Amino acid sequence: MDRYTAPELSQTEWAAVSVAFQDAAACGCSAVAATEKPSLLGRVADTLFGARRPTPLANPRLEAIRQFVCTTRRQRRPAAHLVPVLADHGLNPAQIEAIALLAI
């Protein structure tokens, strides 16, 4: 595929990007992935203070997009370690680059 072809994402994929932006704005992009179970101390803190990590998206492809956007925003550079995960889910380099540019 030509690298300069306009990257296209489905409406659902753009929605996952939007969810990630909302998570980041609400400080929901914590250093701990949303799919990891919190420690006992973390659960106690969540109970006492009402803190909640974002719920992982049901679709693994959309969750990969969300995690990439959150991590990229947090690091202020593309989350290179998650690029292979996105590629495994069928995103091409142009799509990944476009998402990264929006997330930085």
C-alpha positions in Angstrom: 0.0 0.0 0.0 1.2 3.5 -0.8 2.3 5.3 2.3 0.7 8.5 1.1 -2.7 7.0 0.5 -5.2 8.7 2.8 -5.6 6.6 5.9 -9.2 5.4 6.4 -10.7 4.3 9.7 -14.2 3.1 10.2 -16.7 5.2 12.2 -16.3 2.7 15.0 -12.5 3.0 15.0 -12.8 6.8 15.1 -15.1 6.3 18.1 -12.4 4.3 19.8 -10.0 7.2 19.2 -12.5 9.6 20.7 -13.0 7.4 23.8 -9.2 7.4 24.2 -9.1 11.2 24.0 -11.9 11.4 26.6 -10.0 8.9 28.9 -6.8 11.0 28.6 -8.7 14.2 29.3 -10.2 12.6 32.5 -6.8 11.3 33.5 -8.0 7.8 32.8 -4.9 6.8 30.8 -3.1 5.6 33.9 0.3 4.0 33.8 -1.4 0.7 34.5 -3.2 -0.8 31.5 -7.0 -1.0 31.8 -6.9 -4.7 31.3 -4.6 -5.4 34.3 -6.3 -6.2 37.6 -5.6 -3.6 40.3 -3.7 -4.6 43.5 -5.5 -4.9 46.8 -4.3 -1.5 47.8 -5.6 -0.1 44.4 -9.0 -1.7 45.0 -9.2 -0.2 48.5 -8.2 3.2 47.1 -10.8 2.9 44.4 -13.5 2.0 47.0 -12.5 4.9 49.3 -12.0 7.6 46.7 -14.2 6.4 43.9 -11.4 6.3 41.4 -12.0 4.1 38.4 -9.9 3.0 35.5 -11.5 3.0 32.1 -13.3 -0.2 31.2 -11.6 -2.0 28.3 -13.4 -1.9 25.0 -15.1 -5.2 24.1 -13.5 -5.4 20.7 -9.8 -6.3 20.9 -9.0 -4.1 17.8 -10.7 -1.1 19.2 -9.1 -1.7 22.6 -5.7 -1.8 20.9 -6.4 1.6 19.3 -7.6 3.0 22.6 -4.4 1.8 24.4 -2.2 3.2 21.6 -3.8 6.6 21.8 -3.7 6.7 25.6 -0.1 5.7 25.8 1.0 8.0 22.9 -0.7 11.0 24.6 0.9 10.1 28.0 4.4 9.7 26.5 4.0 12.6 24.0 5.5 10.3 21.4 4.1 7.3 19.4 3.9 4.2 21.5 6.3 2.2 19.4 5.8 -1.0 21.4 2.1 -1.0 20.5 2.6 -0.6 16.8 3.0 -4.3 16.1 -0.3 -4.9 18.1 -2.1 -2.5 15.8 -0.5 -4.1 12.8 -1.6 -7.5 14.0 -5.2 -6.2 14.2 -5.0 -5.2 10.5 -4.1 -1.5 10.7 -1.7 -0.3 8.0 1.2 2.1 8.6 -0.7 5.1 7.2 -3.5 4.5 9.7 -1.2 4.0 12.6 0.8 7.2 11.7 -2.5 9.2 11.4 -3.7 8.0 14.8 -0.3 8.8 16.3 -0.2 12.3 14.9 -3.6 13.0 16.3 -2.7 11.6 19.7 0.6 13.5 20.3 
